[in-house]
Amino acid sequence: MTILLDNETDISLGIEYEKIADKVVNASLDYLKCPYECEVNILLTDNAGIRVVNNETRHIDKETDVLSFPSIYFEVPGDFSIVENDISSNFNSDSGELILGDIMISLEKVIEQSKTYGHSVTREYAFLIAHSMLHLSGYDHINDDERADMERMQDEILLSIGYTRDCR
């Protein structure tokens, strides 16, 4: 498992970014029964940084909490057998790991939303990674059924590693 994490801000949440990311990414992949070692890139930014990318990629000129950029198009969410159709594009030739994609998180939103929802920045940061890992694995929340499924899966992933709403 390779998690390439970069923080382009001076914002400090006082948490162990890499340790939490590793725990959530691994728990997500275990939950989804991913049969491969994977590579995930995580960029920590601020509201201004994520707003620029949100506008460039989604044509929405406002900040958001997290953006997900999957490297794989899943016909069926979580069906990792699709990656075998194009091994040269889906796997890192040096490490042999499946390249899942990129996650971009606004640390300012982590702080804001942890206050809004009444839980710790640790839980909010972990939640955004779990949410994004589901997107990188083909899940979405366009309709109510998909949204309910994603919410259930996120809760189950976070509960499995102890990141409940009251965790510190």
C-alpha positions as CSV (number, residue, x, y, z in Angstrom):
1,M,0.0,0.0,0.0
2,T,1.3,3.4,-1.0
3,I,-0.3,6.6,0.2
4,L,1.4,9.7,-1.2
5,L,0.3,12.5,1.0
6,D,1.2,16.1,0.5
7,N,0.1,19.1,2.6
8,E,0.3,22.4,0.6
9,T,-1.0,24.5,3.5
10,D,0.3,25.9,6.8
11,I,-2.8,24.6,8.5
12,S,-2.2,22.2,11.3
13,L,-5.1,20.1,12.7
14,G,-2.8,18.6,15.4
15,I,-3.4,15.1,14.1
16,E,-1.3,12.4,12.5
17,Y,-2.4,12.8,8.8
18,E,-0.4,9.9,7.5
19,K,-1.3,7.5,10.2
20,I,-5.0,8.2,10.0
21,A,-5.0,8.1,6.2
22,D,-3.2,4.8,6.2
23,K,-5.8,3.3,8.7
24,V,-8.8,4.6,6.8
25,V,-7.5,3.7,3.3
26,N,-6.7,0.1,4.5
27,A,-10.0,-0.3,6.3
28,S,-11.8,0.9,3.2
29,L,-10.0,-1.5,0.9
30,D,-10.6,-4.4,3.4
31,Y,-14.3,-3.5,3.6
32,L,-14.5,-3.5,-0.2
33,K,-12.5,-6.7,-0.4
34,C,-10.1,-5.2,-2.8
35,P,-7.7,-8.0,-3.8
36,Y,-4.8,-5.7,-4.7
37,E,-2.2,-3.6,-3.0
38,C,-3.1,0.0,-4.0
39,E,-1.7,3.4,-4.5
40,V,-3.6,6.5,-3.5
41,N,-2.6,10.2,-3.6
42,I,-3.9,12.6,-1.0
43,L,-3.5,16.4,-1.3
44,L,-4.3,18.5,1.7
45,T,-5.2,22.0,0.7
46,D,-7.2,25.0,1.9
47,N,-10.6,26.4,0.7
48,A,-9.0,28.6,-2.0
49,G,-7.0,25.7,-3.4
50,I,-9.9,23.3,-3.6
51,R,-12.2,26.1,-5.0
52,V,-9.8,26.5,-8.0
53,V,-9.8,22.8,-8.7
54,N,-13.5,22.5,-8.2
55,N,-14.1,25.2,-10.7
56,E,-11.6,23.8,-13.2
57,T,-12.9,20.2,-13.0
58,R,-16.6,20.5,-12.2
59,H,-17.3,24.1,-13.2
60,I,-18.5,24.9,-9.7
61,D,-17.0,28.1,-8.4
62,K,-17.0,27.4,-4.7
63,E,-15.0,25.6,-2.1
64,T,-16.0,22.0,-1.2
65,D,-14.7,19.6,1.5
66,V,-13.3,16.8,-0.7
67,L,-12.8,16.0,-4.3
68,S,-12.1,12.5,-5.7
69,F,-10.4,11.7,-9.0
70,P,-10.7,8.0,-9.7
71,S,-8.2,6.5,-12.1
72,I,-10.5,3.6,-13.0
73,Y,-14.0,3.6,-14.5
74,F,-16.0,0.9,-12.6
75,E,-19.0,-0.5,-14.5
76,V,-20.1,-2.0,-11.2
77,P,-19.0,-0.2,-8.0
78,G,-16.4,-2.1,-6.1
79,D,-15.9,-4.8,-8.8
80,F,-12.2,-4.8,-9.0
81,S,-12.1,-7.5,-11.6
82,I,-12.5,-4.7,-14.2
83,V,-8.9,-3.6,-13.7
84,E,-7.5,-6.8,-15.2
85,N,-8.8,-5.7,-18.6
86,D,-6.0,-3.1,-18.8
87,I,-3.1,-4.0,-16.5
88,S,-0.6,-1.6,-18.1
89,S,-2.9,1.4,-17.4
90,N,-4.3,0.4,-14.0
91,F,-1.2,-0.7,-12.2
92,N,2.0,1.1,-11.3
93,S,4.7,-0.6,-13.4
94,D,7.4,-0.1,-10.7
95,S,5.4,-1.2,-7.6
96,G,2.8,-3.4,-9.1
97,E,0.1,-1.6,-7.1
98,L,-3.3,-0.7,-8.4
99,I,-3.5,3.0,-9.0
100,L,-6.9,4.1,-7.5
101,G,-6.7,7.8,-7.9
102,D,-6.4,11.1,-6.1
103,I,-8.1,12.7,-3.1
104,M,-8.1,16.4,-2.4
105,I,-9.2,17.6,1.1
106,S,-9.7,21.2,2.3
107,L,-8.4,21.3,5.9
108,E,-10.4,24.5,6.5
109,K,-13.5,22.5,5.7
110,V,-12.4,19.7,8.0
111,I,-12.2,22.3,10.9
112,E,-15.5,23.9,9.9
113,Q,-17.5,20.7,9.5
114,S,-16.1,19.1,12.7
115,K,-17.6,22.0,14.5
116,T,-20.9,21.9,12.5
117,Y,-21.4,18.2,13.1
118,G,-20.1,18.2,16.7
119,H,-17.2,15.8,16.3
120,S,-13.5,15.9,16.2
121,V,-11.3,17.0,13.4
122,T,-9.9,13.4,13.4
123,R,-13.3,11.9,12.8
124,E,-14.1,14.5,10.0
125,Y,-10.7,13.9,8.3
126,A,-11.2,10.1,8.5
127,F,-14.8,10.5,7.2
128,L,-13.7,12.5,4.1
129,I,-11.1,9.9,3.3
130,A,-13.6,7.0,3.6
131,H,-16.1,8.9,1.5
132,S,-13.5,9.5,-1.2
133,M,-12.2,5.9,-1.1
134,L,-15.7,4.8,-2.0
135,H,-15.7,7.3,-4.9
136,L,-12.3,6.0,-6.1
137,S,-13.9,2.5,-6.0
138,G,-16.8,3.4,-8.3
139,Y,-19.5,4.4,-5.8
140,D,-21.5,7.6,-6.0
141,H,-24.4,9.4,-4.4
142,I,-26.4,10.8,-7.3
143,N,-29.7,9.4,-6.1
144,D,-31.2,8.7,-2.7
145,D,-30.5,4.9,-2.8
146,E,-26.8,5.5,-3.7
147,R,-26.5,8.1,-1.0
148,A,-28.0,5.8,1.7
149,D,-25.7,3.0,0.6
150,M,-22.6,5.2,0.7
151,E,-23.6,6.6,4.1
152,R,-24.0,3.1,5.5
153,M,-20.7,1.9,4.1
154,Q,-18.8,5.0,5.4
155,D,-20.3,4.4,8.8
156,E,-19.3,0.7,8.8
157,I,-15.8,1.5,7.6
158,L,-15.2,4.2,10.3
159,L,-16.8,2.1,13.0
160,S,-14.5,-0.8,12.2
161,I,-11.5,1.3,13.1
162,G,-13.0,3.2,16.0
163,Y,-13.7,6.6,14.3
164,T,-17.1,7.3,15.7
165,R,-18.6,10.7,16.0
166,D,-17.3,11.0,19.6
167,C,-13.7,10.0,18.9
168,R,-11.0,12.5,19.6
